[in-house]
Structure formats: structure tokens, C-alpha cells
Amino acid sequence: MGILLKWGIAGVGMITHDFLTAMGTLPADQHKVVAIAGKDLDRVHRLATLHKIGTAYEGYESLARDDSIVFVSVLNLQHYEITKLMLENGKHVLCEKPMGMTYKQTKSLVDLAREKKLFLLEGMWSRFFPAYDALDQHISSGGLGDIYHISIQFGVEINDIERNLMKDLGGGAVLDLGLYMLQLVQYIYKDPPTDMVCTGHISKAGVDESISCALKYKEGRTATLSAHTRANMTNKAEIVGTKGAVA
Amino acid sequence: MGILLKWGIAGVGMITHDFLTAMGTLPADQHKVVAIAGKDLDRVHRLATLHKIGTAYEGYESLARDDSIVFVSVLNLQHYEITKLMLENGKHVLCEKPMGMTYKQTKSLVDLAREKKLFLLEGMWSRFFPAYDALDQHISSGGLGDIYHISIQFGVEINDIERNLMKDLGGGAVLDLGLYMLQLVQYIYKDPPTDMVCTGHISKAGVDESISCALKYKEGRTATLSAHTRANMTNKAEIVGTKGAVA
């Protein structure tokens, strides 16, 4: 028997709906969604009804005074502000990726959570796939030998989705796709890169629609990453070592 | 019935032997090797005997005065000098890749050949694979839609081969492996890149043992290239378009 975690939800987008649906599959004595908050009260009420959530708030101030763990699922550009509000009010937070729009924003949230001894997690869900454990075991047991290169591509045609076209909504290839690749490279190499060079395209709306990067790590290790919002790629990571490769 | 081409060979390395073996499979009334030249006279004589070549020269000056087409297969660092010598003496030349060690060297050879109306070809043999014709047809017929990304990796454990370890022999990942990748990207995109950023590792001997590049082309197109001399990669090119991908 675990502790019952009470959740408050900040945001009413598509990911919120997916999150609530997924949470509905977990044991009711472990997770309960108690409140939902958003700027668009119609959508807040619609989701509250659909997922049987008792309390609906307009805006995020009331949720911050509630006594729940908060899932922050607002637009990218607001992640920092809402997460900060929740942490300042003593809430543990699970924030959708990207946690901040800049290194500075993200670091200040991490610092704040540490200072207040609160739990703070970015919603990098792929890290929790069983495949990551299997990969880690394969690498730890020497199955790949010395790893020298990681090649990842992640391309999805999302140029027609408004959020991804709009700079002021925090869209773009780097924040939408790029960070999934970077976290995987970091998961494997552990150390930060010693060099990283990138190039790419900016759309007419001012958002990055492609990004290609070459990374250098200690001891001869390299990586290449490519994200694109104009074409569906094969969306694959390949890890190359002296004893073999996995993709 | 074609014209009989008479060949002179400059160089006595492994590729020379492979080239002579391959040429031996062609009709004798189309290609005949008439002379071979090199600095190491023992090796020149050995290859001349093995491949039944009538004339053996020490050094390249005599070959330059012969009346053959010349295959330049010396060490990378000498390609420029020997090719220049042959062109200046009115020879048509097939030169092993890389034709020059720098853009400046290569351009001056191309300019010289044009000025003298001589045939000059770099031994980029992969361009002549039937797969390239098939690829070209597939792309031309719209099979891939609009191409937005090309990802290539080429890694071969050659760090233990002396030629690749020695800077003064013109070794390294870029010249040995990198140019195969770059020529393929150029074959497909046609235009030169608008941006190209690279990173990589230099070995203790001063030779590049890895290179990773991110390239940007017009109209949203990108590419990533990786070469490594410490690990065998899956050695694959993947071309991604809006209608599909080929690898």
C-alpha cells in the first residue's frame, strides 16, 4: 500500500488530457486528481467533467494555494512562470518539457526546488521507457564495447500545427524534438560535451524548423543530432561501439 | 570495338594492386597497362612482373614523358605534385581521392586540366556504383518527395594502419572517409551548403580520428555526417524526404 498522491493540474491542452487518461489507469488509492486550473474556464470545466475532477480553478493562483502535487502542462513559454509560482507556494512539481525556455530559467527552478527541498521533475517521459533500462544494462555489461558515436534523428511534420509555428508560444524543433535527442546522448555519455556546433533553419514566423548538431565528448566520443519539422524522419537513435551497435 | 587505352601507373601501394587486378578483368583490346613507376624499385618490379607490365620506371619523370593515360595512386600527400607533373606533360589523369590536400591544390589541378584540355578525374569510385543511378532515378521520379535530410555515418577501425595515423602521409578521417560522405550529399543536393559546422578529435599523432558535421542547405535542407577511425560504424547513408526514406 502506497501513499495517496493528490494531484493538481495546471493547463488544459492535449497533453493534459493524455496525462489524465493515463493516470486513470493507475490504482485509485495511489493517485487522485483533485483540482484543475487554466485560463480558459470552458476548457477547464470540460476536462474536469470528463475526468471527474472535483475542483476547477480559473487561473493558477488558487491551485498554488491548494495542497496537491502540481502537473504543469501549460504552453512552453509559461512553464517557468507557473512552475516558479508552484514551487514558491511549497508544491512538488512535475513540469512538461522544456522546463524552461533557457538554461537560466531551468537552473533557477532547480535551485529554488533544492532550496525549498521540493520534488521537481521535467516530463522527459522517454527516460522511463523500459527500453532505457535494457539499454543501460546492455551497455553496463560491455555489450557494445567502447561507445564512440551516437547518431539520432527525430523529424515530425508539425509545421502545420499552430503551436509549433508560433515563436510566442515557444514552438520549434529544438524545444519540441531536440531535447529528446540531447537527453539520450547525455544518458549514455554522462559527461557534458566538450564541443557542440549546430546549424539549422528559421521559418518565416521566426521559429527553428530544423536543427542539426555535431557534438564532441571526451575520449574520442562523438554524436550527431538532427531534428526537422518539415519531414517525418525514421526517428531512430543508433549507438555505435567497438563491439557492435544498437538502434 | 573501342579505342585501346594505354595506361601508365604512378604508385605501388595496395590500391594500385587492386586497380591492376580490376583492370585485368576488362577486355584486352580496350585497356592495356604499359608502364608502372614508383620510388621503391623493388616494389615497382614486383608489381610489373605480377601484372605483366612491360616497362618499369624509378620515379615519375620518365612516366610523365611516356604516352599513356596516368593513374595516380601515390600517397595522399603526393597526389597534387604527381598529378600536376602529369598534366604539365600533357597526360590525361585518373587520380586517387583526395586529388589534393586542400581546396586550393584541387582547384589548381582542375584549372590546369581545363587550360590544357586534358581529362582529369578523381577516383571517387562510389559515384560509379549502379546504386547511384538507381537512387538518382528514384529521386528524379519523385519517389522521396521533397528531400529534407541526409544522415551518413562512415566509421572503420583503421587507427592501427600506419598511413592513417601519420599526418605526413596525409591520413585521417576527413580525407580517408569524410569525402565519400560529402560527395554523396552533393550528388543529391547539387547546391553547395550555405553553412557547415564540424567538430572532432585529433589523435596524438596530429591526425583527425573523428569528424562530425552539421550542414545546412537551401530550402530547409540539412545533413549530418560522421566519420570515425576508432570504431566500425554501420556505414550507412539515409536520405529522408516527405514521401519516404531510403538507406
HADDOCK unambig.tbl for C-alpha pairs under 7 A between the chains (distance, minus, plus):
assign (segid A and resid 148 and name CA) (segid B and resid 231 and name CA) 6.54 0.50 0.50
assign (segid A and resid 195 and name CA) (segid B and resid 199 and name CA) 6.96 0.50 0.50
assign (segid A and resid 197 and name CA) (segid B and resid 197 and name CA) 5.94 0.50 0.50
assign (segid A and resid 197 and name CA) (segid B and resid 198 and name CA) 6.54 0.50 0.50
assign (segid A and resid 197 and name CA) (segid B and resid 199 and name CA) 6.99 0.50 0.50
assign (segid A and resid 198 and name CA) (segid B and resid 197 and name CA) 6.53 0.50 0.50
assign (segid A and resid 198 and name CA) (segid B and resid 214 and name CA) 6.27 0.50 0.50
assign (segid A and resid 199 and name CA) (segid B and resid 195 and name CA) 6.97 0.50 0.50
assign (segid A and resid 199 and name CA) (segid B and resid 197 and name CA) 6.99 0.50 0.50
assign (segid A and resid 199 and name CA) (segid B and resid 214 and name CA) 6.30 0.50 0.50
assign (segid A and resid 199 and name CA) (segid B and resid 215 and name CA) 6.66 0.50 0.50
assign (segid A and resid 199 and name CA) (segid B and resid 216 and name CA) 6.28 0.50 0.50
assign (segid A and resid 200 and name CA) (segid B and resid 216 and name CA) 6.02 0.50 0.50
assign (segid A and resid 201 and name CA) (segid B and resid 220 and name CA) 5.97 0.50 0.50
assign (segid A and resid 212 and name CA) (segid B and resid 214 and name CA) 5.28 0.50 0.50
assign (segid A and resid 212 and name CA) (segid B and resid 222 and name CA) 6.93 0.50 0.50
assign (segid A and resid 212 and name CA) (segid B and resid 224 and name CA) 6.65 0.50 0.50
assign (segid A and resid 213 and name CA) (segid B and resid 214 and name CA) 5.33 0.50 0.50
assign (segid A and resid 214 and name CA) (segid B and resid 198 and name CA) 6.27 0.50 0.50
assign (segid A and resid 214 and name CA) (segid B and resid 199 and name CA) 6.28 0.50 0.50
assign (segid A and resid 214 and name CA) (segid B and resid 212 and name CA) 5.29 0.50 0.50
assign (segid A and resid 214 and name CA) (segid B and resid 213 and name CA) 5.32 0.50 0.50
assign (segid A and resid 214 and name CA) (segid B and resid 214 and name CA) 5.71 0.50 0.50
assign (segid A and resid 215 and name CA) (segid B and resid 199 and name CA) 6.64 0.50 0.50
assign (segid A and resid 216 and name CA) (segid B and resid 199 and name CA) 6.28 0.50 0.50
assign (segid A and resid 216 and name CA) (segid B and resid 200 and name CA) 6.01 0.50 0.50
assign (segid A and resid 220 and name CA) (segid B and resid 201 and name CA) 5.98 0.50 0.50
assign (segid A and resid 222 and name CA) (segid B and resid 212 and name CA) 6.93 0.50 0.50
assign (segid A and resid 224 and name CA) (segid B and resid 212 and name CA) 6.66 0.50 0.50
assign (segid A and resid 224 and name CA) (segid B and resid 224 and name CA) 6.47 0.50 0.50
assign (segid A and resid 231 and name CA) (segid B and resid 148 and name CA) 6.55 0.50 0.50
assign (segid A and resid 231 and name CA) (segid B and resid 241 and name CA) 6.31 0.50 0.50
assign (segid A and resid 231 and name CA) (segid B and resid 242 and name CA) 5.11 0.50 0.50
assign (segid A and resid 232 and name CA) (segid B and resid 242 and name CA) 6.64 0.50 0.50
assign (segid A and resid 233 and name CA) (segid B and resid 240 and name CA) 6.07 0.50 0.50
assign (segid A and resid 240 and name CA) (segid B and resid 233 and name CA) 6.07 0.50 0.50
assign (segid A and resid 241 and name CA) (segid B and resid 231 and name CA) 6.30 0.50 0.50
assign (segid A and resid 242 and name CA) (segid B and resid 231 and name CA) 5.11 0.50 0.50
assign (segid A and resid 242 and name CA) (segid B and resid 232 and name CA) 6.65 0.50 0.50
